[in-house]
Amino acid sequence: MVKIHGGNPPEGVLDFSSPLNPLGPPRLLLNVLFNEIEGGAVSRYPDPSYSDFKNSVSMFYNIDPENILPLNGAAEGLYMLLAVLKPRRLIVYEPTFGDHWEASRSLGIDIVALPLISEGNRYVLEPDLLCNIPEREKENSLVLLSNPNNPTGVLVRSRKIKSLYSCLGNGSYIVIDEAFMDFTTGSESFMGKGFERTIVIRSFTKILSIPGLRIGFLYSEDRDLLSRLEGFRQPWNINILAERAVSFMLRSIDIFKDFIRESRDFVKNEREWLYKKLKSLGLTVYRSWGPFLLVRHSGYTHPELQSALIDNGIYVRDASSFHGLSGEYSRVSVKLRKDNAILVEVFRKLFGG
Ligand SMILES: Cc1ncc(COP(=O)(O)O)c(C=O)c1O
């Protein structure tokens, strides 16, 4: 079985398939990594309690360290939740990121897919779709969404998530994957909001542009759940370099906050530019809060489109691998202006305009 993700372009081709901070990892983080390697960190085991990391996360996001579970990237969170909670059903607003179909199949968990509704140039999450499921069909389930959503880019406001919450089945939880939340002002985050049956998953992969390091965390106010997850967590699930470097960034509060602000402004500006250019080619472009845009190009579809793009030196995410989308959709990452301009020129060549 092949796991399909972005970030595997052919050699020498400009990669628009993996949505990361276009500014790249901050210099400070790289310096800490170099220093840790030189200091011999890789010859030691990480601290299995990750108390320094938890305290650093707690200080930065102003949340209780007791509510934090260290993760080997956000992706690990869903696997742990499925394995420990063994929900009867996984109810998923699609399209969304993740290997939840394969993981659920392996564990014998049923999936119920609820569609995000496409309305003009945005996708909308309808809480009623969950509310209308009969109670006996949604008890002991996990409801999963990513916010901002990958790949549609939509940011679901917290009042909507509260409506979802009121429709949860008995013994169920909402899992909110906030891997891209640092690209927004953060006001819609569910961390620290006092909702016991919400579970938030966060990642440092996207904002710090470090997919190779693998570090994130899970936030929950349900201590019983956390202790079950902690019992299942393997003792050294985050490597020592990732832990040390990200903890250092988190403790450098002002520097990290400035970096996040600068990244958010940069991405917003470039995303707007790209949005307008692609729209002017007659394509449907969806409003996004992440470092990427979902584009619909009826007429010219994947996999033929991807081959033509590669011939022209660029590579995008063929979004047909997301449940609910077809080869008419691509997800393109927001990069630096010189790269974004290349993408626009290639799209202009292929789509006219
Ligand atoms: C919504 C979402 N969650 C989680 C992940 C995976 O994050 P990590 O690399 O931290 O496991 C991704 C990666 O694309 C993502 O888009």
PDBQT file of the ligand as one rigid body, heavy atoms in Angstrom, charges set to zero:
ROOT
HETATM    1  C1  LIG A 401      -3.864  19.089   8.472  1.00  0.00    +0.000 C 
HETATM    2  C2  LIG A 401      -2.576  18.354   8.662  1.00  0.00    +0.000 A 
HETATM    3  N1  LIG A 401      -2.346  17.717   9.811  1.00  0.00    +0.000 NA
HETATM    4  C3  LIG A 401      -1.210  17.056  10.027  1.00  0.00    +0.000 A 
HETATM    5  C4  LIG A 401      -0.231  16.990   9.071  1.00  0.00    +0.000 A 
HETATM    6  C5  LIG A 401       1.015  16.235   9.363  1.00  0.00    +0.000 C 
HETATM    7  O1  LIG A 401       1.795  17.021  10.203  1.00  0.00    +0.000 OA
HETATM    8  P1  LIG A 401       3.138  16.432  10.824  1.00  0.00    +0.000 P 
HETATM    9  O2  LIG A 401       4.164  16.513   9.747  1.00  0.00    +0.000 OA
HETATM   10  O3  LIG A 401       3.418  17.323  11.984  1.00  0.00    +0.000 OA
HETATM   11  O4  LIG A 401       2.853  15.032  11.222  1.00  0.00    +0.000 OA
HETATM   12  C6  LIG A 401      -0.415  17.616   7.851  1.00  0.00    +0.000 A 
HETATM   13  C7  LIG A 401       0.612  17.542   6.806  1.00  0.00    +0.000 C 
HETATM   14  O5  LIG A 401       0.425  17.945   5.675  1.00  0.00    +0.000 OA
HETATM   15  C8  LIG A 401      -1.615  18.319   7.645  1.00  0.00    +0.000 A 
HETATM   16  O6  LIG A 401      -1.863  18.928   6.488  1.00  0.00    +0.000 OA
ENDROOT
TORSDOF 0
